[in-house]
Amino acid sequence: MRWPADEAGQNFGAVCVSLTLCFVVYSMLLVTVPVYGLALGASPLMLGVVLSSQYLLPFLLAIPMGGVVARHGGRFTLVAGAALMAAGLLLIQFLPGYYGLISGQLLIGLAHLQMVLSAQTIISSLGTGPRLESYFGWYSTWLSGGQVAGPLLAGTWIHWANGVDNLFLVMAGIILVAGVVGLGLTGEAARGMIVSRKRSGFRAQASLVRTNIGVQVSIAITVAGMFALGVYGSYLPVYLDSLEMTAVMIGVLVSLRSSTSMVIRPFIPRIITLVGGREKATLLAVCTMAVGLGCLGFAANVPAIALLSVLVGLGGGLTQPLSMVVLAESVGRDQRSGALGMRLMANRAVHFFAPLLFGVMLDLGGFGLSFALSGVLVALIVVLLVRLTSAGSGYS
């Protein structure tokens, strides 16, 4: 995508660079925090507490944070989020032990929510229709690149330094660069607005969920995508290990999903045109995820698992940008931040509960049944989307 030399292009470029650096740091933590926790002698239970602590504040504060973004503007909240994330990383660095680690994780989780919500709010105001689809597609592509680079950087540093020494300082430096880039936001991205709590609070979002078809569709897409990706990311490595595959092959197959999503996202507007509209593209994407996820437990060789991973990647690559586009076009500008916050709250809740639900199914029925039932759950959301579309005026 060629960025136009105007305010929208400048803001889009600043958001993409800033949030890519944010996701580099965020994904580095996926490697660094478990390694540091194990170095502290954490039990499996304590490690679970440390890892899940990052999602607590985003789940509780996503909707109020939407009101903060709307009132203070995307630039201020994005830059403040970068500073808050740096503070969390420095807390882990200079307060050794579990107190610093858990406290830092809490701050980092809140800061990440703040930066993501600010970025999505800014991008949602840059256009409509295919233009907005293209913006969100490319934005998601940049973030996917950050998610691929982060673990590689963290792993390289840990291998080189034989531990996590000073790595949190390096991450703090990267996120501060992201904050400096955010200072380049201008125009509408730097302006807040007067928004009453009646338009941005919990009651307002509950009202939108009850009455707005587009909001209902967006949340349904988000739940389907996050459930599928949560199950895939948490349990595919375990399943592949049970098949006695090598660590290298496990890494290749796990990364195949994210690579596919990254490649497909820039072409979202063309795909929508090709299949005949946004509604058909959404249904096709969720169906693709359901098939890929549901059949994984019955695949026992590399080619079959690779094909199914690509299907999950294709569906996931389409659903998340589309859910943001649908939501952005379904509410007014003054409600957009709060509605995006509600979507992120659903995102974090599903991200937290999906692995737990799959774990229960796995304990009862094994991988084949568990992946199959997970695919069925995603397919049920397709039925819900069809009913929502027939009940309303559509969301193309």
N, C-alpha and C positions, 0 to 999 in steps of 0.2 A: 504494500500500500504506500502510495506517495503522499506524504503529508503536505497539505496545502499551506501556503505561506500566509496564514491569517491567524486570528485569535484562536479559533477552534483547533487548527493544526498545532499551534504552539502549546496549547493546553493538553492536547492529546499526547504529544510527544513527551511533555514533562511528566504526565501521569504514568505513561508506559515505562519510562526509564526509572522513575522513583519507585513504582510498585514492583518492577522487576528486581531491583536491588532489595526491596523489602522481602520478596519471596525467596531470593537467594539466601538471605539470613534465616528466614523462617524454616526453609528446608534444610539448611545446615544444622539447625537445632534437632531435626529428626534423627540425625546421626550423633551429634555431640552430647545431647542430654542423656540418652541411654548409656553411652560410654562413660560419662562423668558419674552418673548414678551408680553404675556397677563398680566404678573405682572407689566410690564411697562405701561399698559393701551393701547396697540396697537389696532387700529381698524382693521377690516378684511382686508382692503386695505393695511395698513401698514404691517400687518403680512404677507400678500402675497409678498410684496416687500422684506421683510427680508428673507423669505424662498427661494424665487427665486434668490436672489442675489448670492447665492452659485454657481449657474450654469453659471453665466455670463462669468467669466474669462476662465473656462474650454472650453466653446463653442468657444470663440474667439482665444484661445491660444493652443488648443490641438495639431494642426499640428506643429507649431513652437516648442512646447515642445518636440515633437518626435525627432527633430533635436538636441535639447539640450541633450536628453538622449543618442542618438547615439554618440555624440561627447565626452561626459564626462563619459559615462559608467553608468550601472545600480546602482552600489553601491553608488557612489557619489550622484546621483540625488535622490535615495530613502532616504538616510540619510538626505540630505538637505531638502527634502519634509517633513520629520518628524519634523525637526527643524522649518520649516515654519508653519506647522500646530500648533505646540506648541505655536509659537508666536501669531497666530490668537486667540487661546484659552486664552492666557494670556491677550491679548488686550481686549477681552470681559470681563474678570474678573476684570481688573484694570481700565477700561474706561467705567464707567456705562452709560447706556442710549443707544439710537439708533446709535450714532456715533460709539461706540465701538462694538456694535452688528453687524452692517452691515459691518464695516471694517474687523472685525474678520471673518465674513462669507465669504467675498471675498478671504481672505488669505487661509482659510480652504479649500474652493473649489479648488483653484489653487494647494494647497499642496496635496490634495487627488488625483487630476489628475496626478500630478508628481509621486506620489508613485505607483499608479496603473499602469501607463504607464511604469515605471521602472521595476516593477514586471513582467508584461506581456512580455516585451522585454527579460528579463533574462530567463524566462521559455521557450519562443519560440526558444531559442538557445540550449535547453537541449536534443533535440531528434527530431525524425520524426515519421510519421505513428502512429501505435497503442501506441507506447511509449509516443509520444507527446499528444495524446488523453487522455491517463491515467494521465499524469502530469497536464493538464489543468482541467480534471475532478476532481482530488483530490484538486487542488488549489481552484477551485470554491466551493468545499465542505467545506473547511476550512473557506472561506469567508462567506459562508452561516451560519456557526456556529457563527461567529463573529456578523453577523446581527441579529441572534436570541438572543445572550447574551446581546448585547448593550442596547436595550430598557428595558430589565429586570433589569440590573444594574442601569440604570438611574431612572427608576420608583421606585426601592427600596430606592435609595439615597434620592430622592425627598420626598418620604413618611417618611423616617426616620428623615430627616433634616427639614421637613415641608417647603421645598423650594429648590432653586438651589444654595444656599450659598456654595461657595468653590467647587462646582461640576466641574466647568471649570478648576480649579487647578488640580483636580484628573484626568481629561481627559488629561491635558497637561503632567502629569506624566506618564500616560499609553503610550502616543504617543512617548515620549522620550525613553521609554523602547523599543518600536518598532524600533527607530533609532539605538539604541545600538545593537540590534539583527542584523540589517542590516549591521553593520560593519563586521559581520562574512562572508559576501560574498567574494568570492575569484575567482582567475583565470579570465576567460573571462568576468564574471559579473562585475569585477572591472576595466576592460579596455574599453576605448573609442576608437573611430576610426575617421579618417578624412573623413568627409562627406560634400560634397558641397551642397549649397542651391538648386542647380538644381536637386539633388537627394532626398532632404528632405522637400522642400518648398511646397507652395500651388500648383504651376504649376505641380510639379512632382506628387503630389497626384491626381490632376485633370486628368493627363495623365493616371495614373494607373486605375482610375475609368472608363475611356473611353476604355481602351484596355485590361485590365486584367480580365478575367472571374472569377478567384478566388476572387479578390477584390470585384467585383460586387456581387458575391454570399454572401460573408461575410457581406457586408453592408446590403443586403436585409434581411439576417437572423437577423442581429442586429436590424433593423427597426421593423421587425415583432415581435421579442421578447420584445423589449422595449415598443412598442405600447401596446401590450397585458398586460404586467406587469404594465405599467403606468396606464392604465384604471382600471385594477383589483385592484391595491393598493389604488388608489384615490377614487374609487366610490363603491366598494363592501361594505365597512362599511356603507356608506350612504344608499345603497339599503337594507341591512339587518336591519338597523334601521327603514326604512320605513315599513318593515315587522313586526315591534315591537318585535324583538328578544332581548334577554337580552345581557348586555355588555359582560358577560362571553362567551356566545355562539358566539357573533360577533368576539371576540378575538380568539376563537378556530378555527372558519371557515377561518378567514383571515390568521392565521398562518399556516393553513393546506397546502397552496400553497408553502410557503417557506420550510416547513418541507419535503414535497414531493420532491422538487428540490434538497435539500441537500442529501436525501437518495439515489436518483437515480444517481447522478453524478459519484460516484466511479465506476459504472458499465458501463460507456459509451463505452469502447472498446468492451465489451461482447455484448452490445445491437447492436452495429454496425455490428459485425460479425453475430449475430442472424438474423437481418433483411436483410442482403445481401449487405452491403456497406454503406459508409458515405452519399452518395447522397440519398439513400432510407431512411436512418435514419433521415436525415435533413427534407425531405419532410413529413415524418410521424410525426415528432415533431411539425412542423408548422401547419399541419392539425389538430393535437390533440389540440393545443392551440386555433385554430379557432373555433372548435366545442365547447370546454369548455367555451370560452368567449362568443360566439354567443348565446348560450342557457341559460346563467345565468339569463337574465332578465325574462325568462319564468318559472324559478324554484321558487317554493314558500314554500318548506319544507326543513328541515335540511339535510336529506339523499341525495336529488337531488343536492342541492347546494354543499355539501361535495364532491360528485362524480365529479361535474364539476370543482371544485377547484383543485382536484387531477389531472384532465386532463390538466388544465392550468399549474400546477406545473410540470407535466411530460414533457410537451412541453418546458416550460421555462428552466427546468433543463438541457435539452439537447441542446437547441439552442445556448445559450451564450458560453459555452465552445467550441462547434463545430465552431462557427463563428470565434473564435480566432485561432483555429487550421487551418482552411481553409486559413485564411489570412496569418498566419505565413509561411505556405508551398507554398504560391503563389508569394512571393516576395523575393528578395535577402536580405542578412543579413544587408547591408548598408541602405536598404529602409524599413526595418521592423519596426523600431521605428516610423518613419513618418506615415507609413500605419496604425499602431495600433493607433496612435494619431488621424488620420482621422476617424477611426472606433469609437473612444471615442467621437469625435465631433458629429458624427451622433447619438450616444447613448444619449448624453446630450440634443441635439436638440429635439429628439423624446420624451425624458423624460419630457421636458418642455412643448411641444405642445400637446401631447396626451390628458392630462386631460382637456386642453382648448377646443379641438375639441369635446371631449365627452360631455363636459358641454353644448356646443351649441346644440348638438343632443338631449341631455337630456331635455333641455329647450323646444325644438320643438316637441319631440315625446314620452317622457317618457322612463322608464328603459328598457322595452321589446324591443322597436325599437332601442334604443341606443346601447344596448349590441349586438343585432342582426347585426346592421350595422358595429359595430366594428369587429365582427367575420368575416363579409364579406370582410372587408378591409384586415384583416390578410390572408384570403383565397386567395385574389388576389395576394398576394406575393408568394403563392404556385405556381400560374400560371407563375409568373415571373421567379421563380427558375427553373421550368420545361423548359421554353424557353432558359434560360441561359445555362442550362446543354446540351440541344440539339444543341445550337449554338457553344459550345466549346467542349473541350475534357473531360469534367467532372472534378470533384474535389475530387474524392475518394482517 
